[in-house]
């Protein structure tokens, strides 16, 4: 099995592929990951022109260390295959991943995987282009484990609560927020998708929160996603970038404590002990594993 590329996805910034100005701003932002959107953010009549603009942006802008991603149209549309072919042929060397919306079964992901493999071979690309998928249909949630294990190219699963809510017939005030429900209405689908993703060695990311003026509510949604094991959340507006980075980044103190816990357990192991006291708590194999996640995250961030 090919080892998956590790990427930071604390925040995935959505940017319309039809706006040269917004593409330039996204490239200069602090986001870990930017996806240039050819799907919902682009009107049908503008999709072909948007492909050209996205390719020019990928090839011409300075993206720094960001993950450069393009969200194509779904496999049930007339645009999907041409989105993939044109973007990869024109800008494949400057593309890290493709985001596939609305796959309902593993076969939908395999379509993109096979097409990408053919293009990579034809073009002689030196790096494999990753795949990210949006789980946003009830059928997809039923098949989420199958989708998670569909191909080695897959790196990330994203919970798209907007289309998911419509697919399930849920009553929403706006995307990402359900007033009047006694608890987190998205707890189960988030949890189920995250379990499937983690079991397959994939990142799990939370989707959009529409009210970008309500920073505290967005921050709370980030906290809920992080608690379940998700590594990041979408930003649909630049004002959400800093909030997501804050929530999904461990503090210096947290990293220092985590490294201390792991080191204490490793020392205990060498001495033949199953557990040891550190910082006022008992450390065993399970707690060392838990805090190793924090250490791994910090190393990916360069901390």
C-alpha positions as CSV (number, residue, x, y, z in Angstrom):
1,X,0.0,0.0,0.0
2,X,1.3,3.5,-0.9
3,X,1.9,5.7,2.1
4,X,-0.5,8.6,2.1
5,X,0.8,12.1,1.9
6,X,0.4,14.1,5.2
7,X,-1.1,17.5,4.7
8,X,-2.3,20.3,7.0
9,X,-6.0,20.7,6.7
10,X,-6.9,22.9,9.7
11,X,-8.8,25.1,7.4
12,X,-9.9,24.6,3.9
13,X,-10.8,27.9,2.2
14,X,-13.5,27.8,-0.5
15,X,-12.9,30.2,-3.4
16,X,-15.0,30.6,-6.6
17,X,-13.1,29.5,-9.6
18,X,-14.8,32.2,-11.6
19,X,-13.2,35.2,-9.7
20,X,-9.7,36.2,-10.5
21,X,-9.7,38.6,-7.6
22,X,-10.8,36.0,-5.0
23,X,-8.3,33.4,-6.3
24,X,-5.5,35.9,-5.8
25,X,-6.7,36.7,-2.3
26,X,-7.0,33.0,-1.4
27,X,-3.4,32.3,-2.6
28,X,-2.2,35.1,-0.3
29,X,-4.3,34.0,2.7
30,X,-3.2,32.1,5.8
31,X,-5.3,29.0,5.0
32,X,-3.5,25.6,5.0
33,X,-5.6,24.5,2.0
34,X,-7.5,26.3,-0.7
35,X,-9.9,24.7,-3.1
36,X,-10.8,26.5,-6.3
37,X,-14.4,25.7,-6.8
38,X,-15.8,24.7,-10.2
39,X,-19.1,23.3,-8.7
40,X,-21.6,25.2,-6.6
41,X,-19.9,28.6,-6.7
42,X,-19.9,28.7,-10.5
43,X,-23.0,29.1,-12.7
44,X,-23.4,26.6,-15.5
45,X,-22.8,29.2,-18.2
46,X,-19.5,30.2,-16.6
47,X,-18.0,26.7,-15.9
48,X,-15.8,26.5,-19.0
49,X,-14.4,29.9,-18.5
50,X,-13.8,29.1,-14.8
51,X,-11.7,26.1,-15.7
52,X,-9.4,28.4,-17.7
53,X,-9.2,30.9,-14.8
54,X,-8.4,28.2,-12.3
55,X,-5.6,26.8,-14.4
56,X,-4.1,30.2,-14.8
57,X,-4.3,30.8,-11.0
58,X,-2.6,27.4,-10.2
59,X,0.2,28.1,-12.7
60,X,0.7,31.8,-12.1
61,X,0.0,32.6,-8.5
62,X,2.4,32.1,-5.5
63,X,0.5,29.6,-3.2
64,X,3.3,29.2,-0.7
65,X,3.1,25.9,1.2
66,X,-0.7,25.7,0.8
67,X,-2.4,22.5,-0.5
68,X,-3.7,23.5,-3.9
69,X,-7.0,21.8,-4.6
70,X,-9.8,22.0,-7.2
71,X,-13.4,21.0,-6.5
72,X,-14.7,19.6,-9.8
73,X,-18.4,18.9,-10.6
74,X,-19.8,15.6,-9.6
75,X,-19.8,12.4,-11.7
76,X,-23.5,12.7,-12.5
77,X,-23.0,16.0,-14.4
78,X,-21.8,16.7,-18.0
79,X,-18.8,18.7,-16.7
80,X,-17.0,16.3,-14.4
81,X,-14.7,14.4,-16.9
82,X,-13.8,17.6,-18.7
83,X,-13.1,19.4,-15.4
84,X,-10.6,16.7,-14.5
85,X,-9.0,16.4,-17.9
86,X,-8.5,20.1,-18.5
87,X,-7.3,21.0,-15.0
88,X,-4.8,18.1,-14.9
89,X,-3.5,18.6,-18.4
90,X,-3.1,22.3,-18.0
91,X,-2.0,22.6,-14.4
92,X,-1.4,19.1,-13.0
93,X,2.2,19.9,-12.0
94,X,0.8,22.6,-9.7
95,X,-2.1,20.6,-8.3
96,X,-2.0,18.7,-5.0
97,X,-5.5,17.3,-4.9
98,X,-8.9,17.1,-6.5
99,X,-12.1,17.4,-4.5
100,X,-15.0,15.2,-5.7
101,X,-18.5,16.2,-4.6
102,X,-21.4,13.9,-4.1
103,X,-19.9,10.4,-4.6
104,X,-22.6,8.0,-3.5
105,X,-20.6,4.8,-3.8
106,X,-17.1,3.6,-4.2
107,X,-17.5,3.3,-8.0
108,X,-17.9,7.1,-8.2
109,X,-14.5,7.6,-6.6
110,X,-12.9,4.9,-8.8
111,X,-14.1,6.8,-11.9
112,X,-12.0,9.8,-10.8
113,X,-9.1,7.6,-9.6
114,X,-8.8,5.8,-13.0
115,X,-9.1,8.9,-15.0
116,X,-6.4,10.6,-12.9
117,X,-4.1,7.5,-13.2
118,X,-4.4,7.7,-17.0
119,X,-3.7,11.4,-17.1
120,X,-0.7,11.1,-14.8
121,X,0.8,8.3,-17.0
122,X,0.1,10.3,-20.2
123,X,1.6,13.5,-18.8
124,X,4.5,11.9,-16.9
125,X,3.6,13.7,-13.7
126,X,6.1,13.0,-11.0
127,X,3.7,13.5,-8.0
128,X,0.4,11.6,-7.5
129,X,-2.6,13.9,-7.3
130,X,-4.7,13.2,-4.2
131,X,-8.4,12.8,-3.9
132,X,-10.8,14.3,-1.4
133,X,-14.5,13.5,-1.3
134,X,-17.5,15.2,0.1
135,X,-20.0,13.1,2.0
136,X,-23.2,15.0,1.4
137,X,-25.9,12.6,0.4
138,X,-27.8,10.1,2.6
139,X,-26.8,7.3,0.2
140,X,-23.1,8.3,0.6
141,X,-23.5,8.2,4.4
142,X,-24.9,4.6,4.1
143,X,-21.9,3.7,2.0
144,X,-19.3,5.8,3.8
145,X,-17.0,2.9,4.9
146,X,-17.0,1.5,1.3
147,X,-16.2,5.0,0.0
148,X,-13.4,5.5,2.5
149,X,-11.7,2.3,1.3
150,X,-12.4,2.9,-2.4
151,X,-8.8,3.7,-3.6
152,X,-5.3,4.4,-2.3
153,X,-5.4,7.9,-3.8
154,X,-8.1,9.0,-1.3
155,X,-6.7,11.3,1.4
156,X,-9.6,13.1,3.0
157,X,-13.4,12.9,3.6
158,X,-15.4,16.1,4.2
159,X,-18.9,16.3,5.8
160,X,-20.9,18.5,3.5
161,X,-23.8,19.3,5.8
162,X,-25.6,21.7,3.3
163,X,-26.4,19.1,0.7
164,X,-26.6,16.4,3.3
165,X,-29.4,18.3,5.1
166,X,-31.3,18.7,1.9
167,X,-30.8,15.0,1.0
168,X,-32.2,13.9,4.4
169,X,-35.1,16.4,4.3
170,X,-33.9,18.2,7.4
171,X,-35.2,21.6,8.4
172,X,-32.4,24.2,8.6
173,X,-32.3,27.9,9.3
174,X,-29.1,28.1,7.3
175,X,-26.2,25.8,6.3
176,X,-24.4,24.4,9.3
177,X,-27.0,25.6,11.9
178,X,-30.2,24.0,13.1
179,X,-32.2,26.1,15.6
180,X,-34.5,24.4,18.1
181,X,-32.9,21.0,18.0
182,X,-32.0,19.6,21.5
183,X,-28.3,19.0,20.9
184,X,-26.0,18.8,17.9
185,X,-28.1,17.7,15.0
186,X,-25.0,16.8,13.0
187,X,-23.3,14.7,15.8
188,X,-24.2,11.4,14.3
189,X,-23.2,12.0,10.6
190,X,-20.0,13.7,11.7
191,X,-19.2,10.9,14.1
192,X,-20.0,8.1,11.6
193,X,-18.0,9.7,8.8
194,X,-15.0,10.4,11.0
195,X,-15.0,6.8,12.2
196,X,-15.0,5.6,8.6
197,X,-12.2,8.0,7.6
198,X,-10.0,7.2,10.6
199,X,-10.4,3.4,10.1
200,X,-9.2,3.9,6.5
201,X,-6.3,6.2,7.5
202,X,-7.9,9.3,6.1
203,X,-8.3,12.9,7.4
204,X,-11.8,13.9,8.4
205,X,-12.8,17.6,7.8
206,X,-16.0,19.4,8.7
207,X,-17.9,21.4,6.1
208,X,-19.2,25.0,5.9
209,X,-20.9,27.3,8.4
210,X,-22.8,29.9,6.5
211,X,-23.1,32.8,9.0
212,X,-19.6,34.1,8.7
213,X,-20.5,37.1,10.9
214,X,-21.1,34.8,13.8
215,X,-17.5,34.0,14.8
216,X,-18.3,32.5,18.2
217,X,-20.8,30.0,16.7
218,X,-18.3,29.0,14.0
219,X,-15.6,28.5,16.7
220,X,-18.0,26.3,18.6
221,X,-18.6,24.2,15.5
222,X,-14.8,23.9,15.1
223,X,-14.5,22.7,18.7
224,X,-17.2,20.0,18.2
225,X,-15.5,18.8,15.0
226,X,-12.1,18.7,16.7
227,X,-13.4,16.8,19.7
228,X,-14.7,14.0,17.4
229,X,-11.3,13.6,15.7
230,X,-11.7,15.9,12.7
231,X,-8.6,17.7,11.7
232,X,-10.1,20.9,10.3
233,X,-13.1,22.8,8.9
234,X,-14.1,24.7,5.8
235,X,-14.0,28.5,5.7
236,X,-16.4,30.2,3.3
237,X,-15.1,33.6,4.2
238,X,-11.6,34.9,5.0
239,X,-12.8,35.9,8.5
240,X,-13.2,32.3,9.4
241,X,-9.6,31.3,8.6
242,X,-8.0,32.5,11.9
243,X,-10.7,31.0,14.0
244,X,-10.2,27.5,12.5
245,X,-6.5,27.8,12.8
246,X,-6.8,28.7,16.4
247,X,-9.1,25.8,17.3
248,X,-7.3,23.1,15.3
249,X,-3.8,24.1,16.4
250,X,-2.4,22.8,19.7
251,X,-0.8,25.4,21.9
252,X,2.8,25.4,22.8
253,X,1.9,24.4,26.3
254,X,-0.3,21.5,25.0
255,X,2.5,20.3,22.8
256,X,5.1,20.5,25.6
257,X,2.8,18.5,27.9
258,X,2.1,15.9,25.2
259,X,5.8,15.4,24.5
260,X,6.4,15.0,28.2
261,X,3.7,12.4,28.5
262,X,5.0,10.4,25.6
263,X,8.6,10.6,26.8
264,X,7.6,9.6,30.3
265,X,5.8,6.5,29.0
266,X,8.7,5.5,26.7
267,X,11.0,5.8,29.7
268,X,8.6,3.6,31.8
269,X,8.6,1.0,29.0
270,X,12.4,0.9,29.1
271,X,12.2,0.2,32.8
272,X,9.7,-2.5,32.4
273,X,6.8,-0.5,33.8
274,X,3.2,-0.4,32.5
275,X,2.4,3.0,33.8
276,X,4.0,6.0,35.4
277,X,3.0,9.2,37.1
278,X,3.7,12.4,35.1
279,X,2.4,15.9,35.8
280,X,-0.1,14.7,38.4
281,X,-1.7,12.1,36.1
282,X,-1.1,8.4,35.5
283,X,0.4,7.6,32.1
284,X,-0.1,4.3,30.4
285,X,-0.1,3.0,26.8
286,X,-3.6,4.4,26.0
287,X,-2.7,7.9,27.3
288,X,0.6,7.9,25.5
289,X,-1.2,7.0,22.2
290,X,-3.7,9.8,22.8
291,X,-1.0,12.4,23.4
292,X,1.1,11.1,20.5
293,X,-1.7,12.4,18.2
294,X,-0.9,15.9,19.6
295,X,2.8,15.4,19.0
296,X,2.2,14.2,15.4
297,X,0.0,17.2,14.7
298,X,2.7,19.6,16.1
299,X,5.4,18.0,13.9
300,X,3.2,18.4,10.8
301,X,2.8,22.1,11.7
302,X,6.6,22.5,12.2
303,X,6.3,23.0,16.0
